[in-house]
Amino acid sequence: LRTAAQELASDEEEGSDELPPSDVGLPWRRAAAAAAAALLFAAAVVVFASSDRRPDFDRARGAPTPPAAAAAATVQEAVIGLAAAAAASAEPFTCAKFGCLDVRSPAHPCQCSHFCVKDGTCCPDYQAVCSKLTPATNPRLGHWGGCSKAVPPPSPPGIWHYAPKGAPLVVKAMSYNPEWWHVIEQLGGNGNGPAKVIMSAMHPQPVDFIGFQEFYDPWFGLSRPGADASSLLNAYTFIRGEVGGPVGTIIGYRKAAWSLISRGQQFVGEDRKGPLYFGKRIILWARLVHHATGKTVFFANHHGPLPLNTGGACGSATTAANLLHVIAASAQGGDAVIFVGDFNAAGHSQTVGFLSKYLRGNFVGIDHIFSNLDAAAVTEKKGWGTGGSDHSAITATFQLPGGPGAPVAQQ
């Protein structure tokens, strides 16, 4: 915190707000440093005043801790919490940027659902953006014109093959279908099984991005009895599919390291009529920037149409082509493209075969993690268990290469 405050003072003394293009994270660091510095003194005063009245114990031995050590430990915990809160609040949260909901999202700084009116937690733009929004008036839902002929996607520079720039970076992505109807509705959360699975995947490298399928409300689904997963809800910002469309497709990103640039979704397919018809299918995507390096990632999530290995009503080629067209139109050159999901299409399917002409896959089941990185960039592929679902959570860890003369990769 002292170093951050000194950097802030140094910047102010220079009297310039001009930022070099590579220093994307500096404004957020400035805001975090200012907030943390302002709160640090108040925290120290409170702890000093109350340290002789608040018993504390050594967690390893169960013995009383000396008052000075207790105060120091409490100050350390307070500072850590304040720094985390300052960093989390550095990215402005609005309904226009993060979307309207029909469920409570208590981990968000403010709320974008109708519950906020009663709770008194509405974001400043809730009334203007969300209060009168309906599926018929929501432009973010997009339009589904039905199936068409498969057309190969364009090849914008730096989309299908990663173009290294800046410093190298290690990134970890997860795809997980926790099977909401069974695990949450029938099993009551299975002892918070999905949260346990995700938390087990956090070491030694934390998960940067999570793509959920069939998981309609992460704030409820990750807080079932059986395990305390408040750390997950506080560490991640979740973006959900728009109300009125398939809302079980969700993206989560680790907000201490990443900030949202833009997001979107589009219909890409539909289930085949019959007993397995559940409706239209989307791709949900987000572009994110890494605070420390300025690297950008285009992260997309998809829950594929049924029946298995058919591509649904539109067929495998058309569904895959629709997915690729969205990526080509929404990603930007230089983005690391990571595309995850329960595709309802195995490694031998035509859907995966079509996608693999443009992106490189890493798994052979119906759950996949594709990327525009070379195979050598994948340093780990792993399954983490089901948590009671009929799907295992899977992760892939990527070494994003740097440009010429780049330093050692950051975790």
C-alpha positions in Angstrom: 0.0 0.0 0.0 2.8 2.4 0.8 4.5 1.7 -2.5 1.2 2.3 -4.3 0.6 5.5 -2.5 4.1 6.7 -3.4 3.5 5.8 -7.0 0.3 7.8 -6.9 2.1 10.8 -5.3 4.8 10.6 -7.9 2.3 10.6 -10.7 0.5 13.7 -9.3 3.8 15.6 -8.8 4.6 15.0 -12.5 1.3 16.9 -13.2 0.4 14.7 -16.1 -2.6 12.4 -16.7 -1.2 11.2 -20.0 -0.8 7.4 -19.9 1.3 5.3 -22.3 -0.8 2.8 -24.3 0.8 -0.2 -22.5 -0.1 1.0 -19.0 -3.8 0.1 -19.2 -4.0 -0.8 -15.5 -2.7 2.5 -14.1 -6.0 4.3 -13.6 -7.4 1.4 -11.7 -4.2 1.2 -9.6 -4.4 4.9 -8.9 -8.0 4.5 -7.7 -7.2 1.5 -5.6 -4.2 3.2 -4.0 -6.1 6.3 -3.2 -9.0 4.3 -1.6 -6.7 2.0 0.3 -4.6 4.9 1.6 -7.6 6.8 2.8 -9.0 3.8 4.6 -5.8 2.5 6.1 -5.5 5.2 8.8 -9.1 4.7 9.9 -8.6 0.9 10.1 -5.4 1.3 12.2 -7.2 3.8 14.6 -10.1 1.4 15.1 -7.9 -1.6 15.8 -5.7 0.4 18.2 -8.7 1.6 20.1 -10.3 -1.8 20.4 -7.3 -4.1 20.7 -7.4 -4.3 24.5 -11.0 -5.3 24.5 -11.1 -7.9 21.7 -9.7 -11.3 22.7 -7.7 -13.0 19.9 -6.2 -16.4 19.7 -3.3 -18.1 18.0 -5.0 -20.2 15.3 -2.3 -22.8 15.3 -1.9 -23.4 19.1 -5.2 -22.1 20.6 -3.2 -20.0 23.1 -3.9 -16.3 23.8 -2.0 -14.0 21.6 0.0 -11.1 23.2 -2.0 -7.8 22.8 0.6 -6.2 20.5 0.7 -9.3 18.3 -3.1 -9.4 18.2 -3.3 -5.8 17.2 -0.7 -6.3 14.5 -2.5 -9.4 13.1 -5.8 -7.6 13.2 -4.3 -4.6 11.3 -2.8 -7.0 8.7 -6.2 -8.6 8.2 -7.9 -5.3 8.0 -5.4 -3.9 5.5 -5.8 -7.0 3.3 -9.5 -6.7 3.3 -9.4 -2.9 2.6 -7.0 -3.4 -0.3 -9.2 -6.1 -1.8 -12.3 -3.9 -1.4 -10.5 -0.9 -3.0 -9.3 -3.0 -5.9 -12.7 -4.5 -6.4 -14.4 -1.2 -6.4 -12.0 0.3 -8.9 -13.9 -1.0 -11.9 -17.2 1.0 -12.2 -20.2 -1.2 -12.0 -23.3 -0.2 -14.0 -26.3 -2.1 -15.3 -25.6 -0.9 -18.8 -22.1 -2.6 -18.7 -22.9 -5.8 -16.8 -26.5 -6.5 -17.7 -30.0 -6.7 -16.1 -31.0 -9.7 -14.0 -34.0 -11.3 -12.5 -32.2 -12.6 -9.4 -30.3 -11.0 -6.5 -26.5 -10.7 -7.0 -25.3 -9.8 -3.5 -21.6 -9.8 -4.3 -22.0 -7.0 -6.8 -21.4 -3.4 -5.6 -25.0 -2.6 -6.6 -28.0 -4.4 -8.0 -29.6 -4.6 -11.5 -32.7 -6.7 -10.7 -36.2 -5.6 -9.5 -35.2 -6.9 -6.0 -33.0 -3.8 -5.6 -36.0 -1.5 -5.3 -37.1 -3.3 -2.1 -33.6 -3.9 -0.9 -32.4 -0.3 -1.5 -29.4 -1.5 -3.5 -30.1 -0.3 -7.1 -27.3 0.8 -9.3 -27.6 4.5 -10.3 -28.7 3.5 -13.8 -31.1 0.7 -12.9 -34.3 2.8 -13.6 -33.1 4.0 -17.0 -31.6 0.6 -18.1 -33.5 -2.2 -16.5 -36.8 -1.2 -14.9 -38.8 -1.3 -18.1 -36.8 -3.8 -20.0 -38.6 -6.8 -21.5 -37.5 -9.5 -23.9 -39.3 -7.7 -26.7 -37.4 -4.5 -26.0 -34.0 -5.9 -25.1 -31.6 -5.3 -28.0 -28.9 -7.4 -26.5 -31.0 -10.6 -26.9 -30.4 -10.4 -30.6 -32.5 -11.9 -33.4 -32.8 -15.5 -34.4 -33.8 -15.8 -38.1 -33.6 -19.6 -38.1 -31.1 -22.0 -39.8 -29.2 -21.0 -42.9 -26.5 -22.5 -45.0 -23.1 -22.9 -43.4 -20.7 -20.2 -44.6 -17.1 -20.3 -43.6 -16.1 -17.4 -41.3 -13.8 -14.6 -42.4 -10.2 -14.6 -41.2 -9.4 -11.2 -39.6 -5.7 -10.8 -38.7 -4.8 -12.1 -35.3 -8.1 -13.9 -34.5 -7.5 -17.5 -35.4 -3.8 -17.5 -34.6 -2.7 -15.6 -31.5 -0.4 -12.6 -32.2 1.9 -12.2 -29.2 2.3 -8.7 -27.7 3.4 -7.3 -24.4 4.6 -9.4 -21.5 3.9 -13.1 -21.3 1.1 -14.3 -19.0 -0.2 -17.5 -17.5 -4.0 -17.9 -17.8 -6.3 -20.6 -16.5 -9.8 -21.3 -17.9 -12.6 -23.6 -16.7 -15.6 -25.0 -18.3 -18.3 -26.6 -16.0 -21.9 -27.8 -16.3 -23.1 -28.2 -12.7 -26.5 -29.6 -13.9 -28.7 -27.2 -11.9 -31.9 -29.1 -12.1 -30.3 -32.1 -10.4 -27.6 -30.8 -8.1 -29.3 -27.6 -6.9 -33.0 -28.4 -7.2 -33.0 -32.1 -6.4 -29.9 -32.5 -4.2 -30.2 -29.1 -2.5 -26.7 -28.2 -3.7 -25.1 -31.6 -2.7 -23.2 -30.0 0.2 -22.3 -27.1 -2.1 -20.6 -29.6 -4.3 -20.1 -27.3 -7.3 -18.4 -24.7 -5.1 -16.1 -27.3 -3.6 -15.0 -28.4 -7.1 -14.2 -24.9 -8.2 -12.3 -24.1 -5.0 -10.2 -27.3 -5.4 -9.1 -26.0 -8.8 -7.7 -22.8 -7.4 -4.2 -24.1 -6.5 -1.5 -23.7 -7.4 -2.8 -21.4 -10.2 -6.1 -19.6 -9.7 -8.8 -19.9 -12.3 -9.0 -16.7 -14.3 -12.2 -17.4 -16.3 -15.2 -19.8 -15.7 -17.8 -20.7 -18.2 -20.9 -22.2 -16.6 -23.6 -24.1 -18.5 -27.0 -25.0 -16.9 -26.2 -22.8 -13.9 -28.9 -20.1 -13.6 -27.9 -18.2 -10.5 -24.3 -18.4 -9.3 -25.0 -16.2 -6.2 -27.5 -18.8 -5.0 -26.0 -21.9 -6.5 -22.5 -21.3 -4.9 -23.9 -20.5 -1.5 -25.7 -23.8 -0.6 -25.1 -25.4 2.8 -22.0 -27.6 3.2 -19.1 -25.3 2.4 -18.3 -21.7 2.7 -17.7 -20.4 -0.8 -18.0 -16.7 0.0 -14.4 -16.3 -1.3 -15.6 -17.3 -4.7 -18.5 -14.9 -4.8 -16.2 -12.1 -3.6 -13.4 -13.0 -6.0 -15.4 -13.2 -9.3 -17.7 -11.0 -11.2 -20.4 -13.0 -13.1 -22.0 -12.1 -16.3 -25.2 -13.9 -17.2 -27.1 -14.4 -20.4 -29.8 -11.7 -21.0 -33.2 -12.1 -19.4 -35.6 -13.5 -22.0 -33.0 -15.8 -23.5 -31.0 -18.8 -22.2 -29.9 -17.6 -18.8 -28.0 -20.7 -17.7 -25.0 -19.7 -19.7 -22.7 -17.7 -17.4 -19.2 -16.2 -17.5 -17.1 -15.5 -14.4 -13.8 -13.6 -14.3 -11.4 -13.0 -11.5 -11.8 -9.3 -10.8 -8.6 -8.8 -8.9 -6.7 -9.4 -12.2 -9.1 -8.6 -15.0 -11.6 -5.9 -16.0 -14.4 -6.1 -18.5 -14.1 -4.2 -21.8 -17.3 -5.4 -23.5 -19.7 -8.3 -23.6 -22.4 -9.7 -25.9 -24.4 -12.7 -26.9 -26.0 -14.1 -30.1 -28.3 -16.9 -31.0 -26.4 -19.5 -33.0 -28.6 -22.6 -33.0 -31.6 -24.5 -31.8 -32.5 -27.9 -30.5 -34.2 -30.3 -32.9 -37.9 -30.6 -32.2 -38.8 -33.6 -30.1 -38.4 -34.8 -26.5 -35.0 -33.1 -26.1 -36.1 -29.7 -27.3 -35.2 -27.0 -24.8 -35.1 -24.0 -27.2 -32.6 -21.8 -28.9 -28.8 -21.7 -28.1 -26.5 -18.8 -27.7 -22.8 -17.9 -27.5 -22.0 -15.5 -24.6 -18.8 -13.6 -24.8 -16.7 -11.1 -22.9 -13.5 -9.1 -23.8 -11.3 -8.5 -20.8 -8.1 -6.7 -20.1 -5.4 -7.9 -17.6 -4.6 -5.1 -15.1 -0.8 -5.7 -14.9 0.1 -6.5 -18.5 -2.6 -4.9 -20.6 -3.1 -8.3 -22.4 -6.6 -8.9 -23.7 -8.6 -12.1 -23.8 -11.8 -12.9 -25.7 -13.6 -15.4 -23.6 -16.7 -17.2 -24.9 -19.1 -19.8 -23.6 -21.6 -22.0 -25.3 -24.1 -24.7 -24.4 -24.6 -26.7 -27.6 -27.9 -27.9 -29.2 -29.4 -31.3 -28.8 -29.6 -34.2 -29.7 -25.9 -35.1 -29.1 -23.5 -34.8 -32.0 -26.1 -33.5 -34.4 -25.7 -29.7 -34.2 -29.5 -29.6 -33.4 -32.0 -28.3 -35.9 -29.4 -26.5 -38.0 -26.9 -29.3 -38.2 -23.3 -29.4 -37.2 -21.7 -27.3 -39.9 -24.2 -24.4 -39.6 -24.0 -24.3 -35.8 -20.2 -24.3 -35.9 -20.1 -21.7 -38.6 -22.5 -19.4 -36.6 -20.2 -19.7 -33.6 -17.1 -18.8 -35.5 -18.8 -15.9 -37.2 -19.6 -14.4 -33.8 -16.0 -14.8 -32.7 -14.6 -13.3 -35.9 -16.9 -10.3 -35.6 -16.5 -9.7 -31.8 -12.9 -10.5 -31.0 -10.0 -8.1 -32.0 -6.6 -8.8 -33.4 -4.2 -9.6 -30.6 -6.8 -11.1 -28.3 -6.1 -14.5 -26.9 -9.3 -16.4 -27.8 -10.5 -19.0 -25.3 -13.8 -20.7 -26.1 -15.4 -23.1 -23.6 -18.6 -25.0 -23.1 -20.7 -28.1 -23.0 -21.0 -28.4 -26.8 -23.1 -31.5 -26.7 -20.7 -32.6 -29.3 -17.9 -35.1 -28.8 -14.4 -34.9 -30.2 -15.3 -37.0 -33.3 -18.4 -34.9 -34.2 -18.7 -32.7 -37.2 -19.3 -29.7 -35.0 -15.9 -30.1 -33.3 -14.3 -31.0 -36.6 -15.5 -27.8 -38.2 -14.4 -25.7 -35.2 -11.0 -27.3 -35.2 -10.2 -25.9 -38.6 -9.9 -22.5 -36.9 -9.3 -23.1 -33.2 -7.4 -25.8 -31.3 -9.2 -28.1 -28.9 -7.9 -29.8 -25.8 -10.5 -32.4 -24.7 -12.3 -35.3 -26.4 -15.6 -35.5 -24.5 -18.6 -33.1 -25.0 -17.0 -30.5 -22.8 -14.3 -28.5 -24.6 -11.8 -25.7 -24.2 -10.7 -24.2 -27.5 -8.2 -21.5 -28.1 -6.3 -19.7 -30.9 -3.0 -20.5 -29.2 -0.5 -23.1 -30.4 -0.7 -26.6 -28.7 2.7 -25.9 -27.0 1.0 -23.0 -25.1 -1.2 -25.4 -23.1 0.8 -26.3 -20.0 -1.9 -28.3 -18.2 -5.3 -30.0 -18.9 -7.2 -31.4 -16.0 -10.6 -32.6 -14.7 -11.6 -31.7 -11.2 -14.7 -33.8 -10.4 -18.4 -33.4 -10.8 -19.8 -32.0 -7.6 -22.8 -34.3 -8.2 -23.3 -33.2 -11.8 -23.2 -35.5 -14.8 -20.2 -33.4 -16.1 -16.8 -32.9 -14.7 -15.3 -29.4 -14.4 -12.3 -29.1 -16.7 -9.5 -26.6 -16.9 -6.8 -25.7 -19.3 -3.8 -23.5 -18.4 -2.2 -21.4 -21.1 1.2 -19.8 -21.4 0.4 -16.6 -23.4 3.7 -15.7 -25.1 5.0 -12.2 -25.0 6.3 -10.0 -27.8 10.0 -9.5 -28.6 12.1 -8.9 -25.5 9.2 -9.6 -23.1 10.0 -10.4 -19.4 9.2 -13.6 -17.5 5.5 -14.6 -17.5 3.3 -13.4 -14.7 1.0 -15.7 -12.7 
